[in-house]
Amino acid sequence: MYRVGVIGLGSIAAMYANPQAPFPYCHVGGIRYSDQVELVAVADLSEQARERFRQTWGSAFPDSLKYYDSDQAMLAAEQLDIVAVCVRGPYHFPVTMNVIAAAGQAGGPRAIFLEKPATCSLQEMDTILAAAQAVGVPITVSYSRHWAPHVLRLQELVAEGLVGEVRQVVGYCGHAFLSFASHTTDLICQFAGYDPVAVYARGRVPEQAVPDGYEPEPALDSMIIEFPNGVIGTQIGADASFGGFYAEVLGTEGGARAGIYIPPAVWDKKGNPIDLEKLNIPENASVFKVAYDQIAQYLDGGPLPHCTNAQFAAVHEVGFAGIESVLTGQRITLPNQNRTRKIYANG
Ligand SMILES: NC(=O)c1ccc[n+]([C@@H]2O[C@H](COP(=O)([O-])OP(=O)(O)OC[C@H]3O[C@@H](n4cnc5c(N)ncnc54)[C@H](O)[C@@H]3O)[C@@H](O)[C@H]2O)c1
């Protein structure tokens, strides 16, 4: 069992579900259902947050679970295999750098699971990626809806040619480019590829006071993502007929609809539905259980988990290029030239 420590005990770490949830949408719930990882330590600056966690989740974990009042205290005291960074966006950079520093020590963490949005600037992203690479630790970013079992299965089937050659991927979900819409940007890349080359976007800049050195985070109205094989990704900044957080994959032989909150659908060239019985669609599971299992399998010697290193970097590049495009009115080729723009991505 790989030892996990979680930093930040707010909504996504622990509060979006409770121990009764069958498919908990939170880190500790997914860790609890995995038989490959175990939660050994948690850290939060807030006494109130630690107490709330103890009340909700304390009895669901062994009494040996350790509580710390900061990330640094936990990292100094514990030998951890995986560290989850679940603090707000502007704190991702300093906290992740602390985890990487610990990873450079003997017995330090060997994998980092970082909540989206990865960082507030591309310069920060470049810095954490280089520092993590120097100590041989991968960073997986939690575009959590990616790991819905039926979405992963459709990804596999589409890669095997289920809809023929993919031509377009249309994703639905707007709001803030990095903090929210990035889930659907990832979903588009999940089906189109993690090698985007250019972005054109429209959006709105909120009237919002932000701390010194930051710019407000624009919201996405519409974004076109170009891929080198000619595939076009279109992200529509609104929910559609089936809600948000899903994508339609349109190919030469048919199409597919995939998203965490909707059942999968596949159709042939003429639009006739394809029987899902034949496609071995798996049972549902907590997306966090699936993600932690992938990280554990990597530590066992397996492949990199999804949404790791170059993959999350590609999604983050698209998000920043979308913002750059909104602010300049230009089509932005990747990688972004402007790497210092600092966005208050507080999701
Ligand atoms: N994957 C998803 O679907 C999803 C959903 C919601 C939030 N998120 C992301 O999760 C992250 C956290 O969001 P949230 O809504 O859970 O935040 P939150 O405000 O509910 O919780 C954050 C917690 O981190 C603690 N904290 C801050 N700095 C710390 C430090 N140095 N050491 C220890 N604890 C520290 C705070 O006290 C707070 O309790 C954000 O990046 C957000 O975008 C992801």
The ligand as an SDF file (V2000), in Angstrom:
LIG
                    3D

 44 48  0  0  0  0  0  0  0  0999 V2000
  -11.1720   18.5620   -9.4790 N   0  0  0  0  0  0  0  0  0  0  0  0
  -12.3010   19.2040   -9.2240 C   0  0  0  0  0  0  0  0  0  0  0  0
  -13.3760   18.9100   -9.7280 O   0  0  0  0  0  0  0  0  0  0  0  0
  -12.2500   20.3340   -8.2410 C   0  0  0  0  0  0  0  0  0  0  0  0
  -13.4150   20.8050   -7.6150 C   0  0  0  0  0  0  0  0  0  0  0  0
  -13.2760   21.8220   -6.6570 C   0  0  0  0  0  0  0  0  0  0  0  0
  -12.0500   22.3750   -6.3850 C   0  0  0  0  0  0  0  0  0  0  0  0
  -10.9430   21.9230   -7.0730 N   0  0  0  0  0  0  0  0  0  0  0  0
   -9.6280   22.4970   -6.8480 C   0  0  0  0  0  0  0  0  0  0  0  0
   -9.1380   22.0820   -5.5830 O   0  0  0  0  0  0  0  0  0  0  0  0
   -8.3340   23.1120   -5.0070 C   0  0  0  0  0  0  0  0  0  0  0  0
   -8.8890   23.4330   -3.6380 C   0  0  0  0  0  0  0  0  0  0  0  0
  -10.2130   23.9380   -3.7800 O   0  0  0  0  0  0  0  0  0  0  0  0
  -11.2690   23.7630   -2.5960 P   0  0  0  0  0  0  0  0  0  0  0  0
  -12.5530   24.3160   -3.1220 O   0  0  0  0  0  0  0  0  0  0  0  0
  -11.2330   22.3890   -2.0690 O   0  0  0  0  0  0  0  0  0  0  0  0
  -10.6360   24.7900   -1.5400 O   0  0  0  0  0  0  0  0  0  0  0  0
  -11.0810   25.0900   -0.0420 P   0  0  0  0  0  0  0  0  0  0  0  0
  -10.9280   26.5430    0.1600 O   0  0  0  0  0  0  0  0  0  0  0  0
  -12.3840   24.4170    0.2480 O   0  0  0  0  0  0  0  0  0  0  0  0
   -9.9510   24.3140    0.8050 O   0  0  0  0  0  0  0  0  0  0  0  0
   -8.5950   24.6370    0.7500 C   0  0  0  0  0  0  0  0  0  0  0  0
   -7.9740   24.2970    2.1080 C   0  0  0  0  0  0  0  0  0  0  0  0
   -6.5530   24.4100    2.0030 O   0  0  0  0  0  0  0  0  0  0  0  0
   -6.0630   24.8940    3.2470 C   0  0  0  0  0  0  0  0  0  0  0  0
   -4.6920   25.3880    3.0520 N   0  0  0  0  0  0  0  0  0  0  0  0
   -4.2820   26.4930    2.3870 C   0  0  0  0  0  0  0  0  0  0  0  0
   -2.9270   26.5650    2.3960 N   0  0  0  0  0  0  0  0  0  0  0  0
   -2.4570   25.4670    3.0710 C   0  0  0  0  0  0  0  0  0  0  0  0
   -1.1750   24.9770    3.4080 C   0  0  0  0  0  0  0  0  0  0  0  0
   -0.0560   25.6350    3.0580 N   0  0  0  0  0  0  0  0  0  0  0  0
   -1.0730   23.8340    4.1350 N   0  0  0  0  0  0  0  0  0  0  0  0
   -2.1800   23.1780    4.4980 C   0  0  0  0  0  0  0  0  0  0  0  0
   -3.4400   23.6070    4.2020 N   0  0  0  0  0  0  0  0  0  0  0  0
   -3.5720   24.7380    3.5050 C   0  0  0  0  0  0  0  0  0  0  0  0
   -7.0870   25.9280    3.6580 C   0  0  0  0  0  0  0  0  0  0  0  0
   -7.0390   26.1790    5.0640 O   0  0  0  0  0  0  0  0  0  0  0  0
   -8.3960   25.2370    3.2440 C   0  0  0  0  0  0  0  0  0  0  0  0
   -8.9770   24.4800    4.2900 O   0  0  0  0  0  0  0  0  0  0  0  0
   -8.4040   24.2970   -5.9790 C   0  0  0  0  0  0  0  0  0  0  0  0
   -7.2610   24.2830   -6.7870 O   0  0  0  0  0  0  0  0  0  0  0  0
   -9.6330   24.0100   -6.8090 C   0  0  0  0  0  0  0  0  0  0  0  0
   -9.5910   24.5140   -8.1220 O   0  0  0  0  0  0  0  0  0  0  0  0
  -11.0230   20.9110   -7.9600 C   0  0  0  0  0  0  0  0  0  0  0  0
  1  2  1  0
  2  3  2  0
  2  4  1  0
  4  5  1  0
  4 44  2  0
  5  6  2  0
  6  7  1  0
  7  8  2  0
  8  9  1  0
  8 44  1  0
  9 10  1  0
  9 42  1  0
 10 11  1  0
 11 12  1  0
 11 40  1  0
 12 13  1  0
 13 14  1  0
 14 15  2  0
 14 16  1  0
 14 17  1  0
 17 18  1  0
 18 19  2  0
 18 20  1  0
 18 21  1  0
 21 22  1  0
 22 23  1  0
 23 24  1  0
 23 38  1  0
 24 25  1  0
 25 26  1  0
 25 36  1  0
 26 27  1  0
 26 35  1  0
 27 28  2  0
 28 29  1  0
 29 30  1  0
 29 35  2  0
 30 31  1  0
 30 32  2  0
 32 33  1  0
 33 34  2  0
 34 35  1  0
 36 37  1  0
 36 38  1  0
 38 39  1  0
 40 41  1  0
 40 42  1  0
 42 43  1  0
M  CHG  2   8   1  16  -1
M  END
$$$$
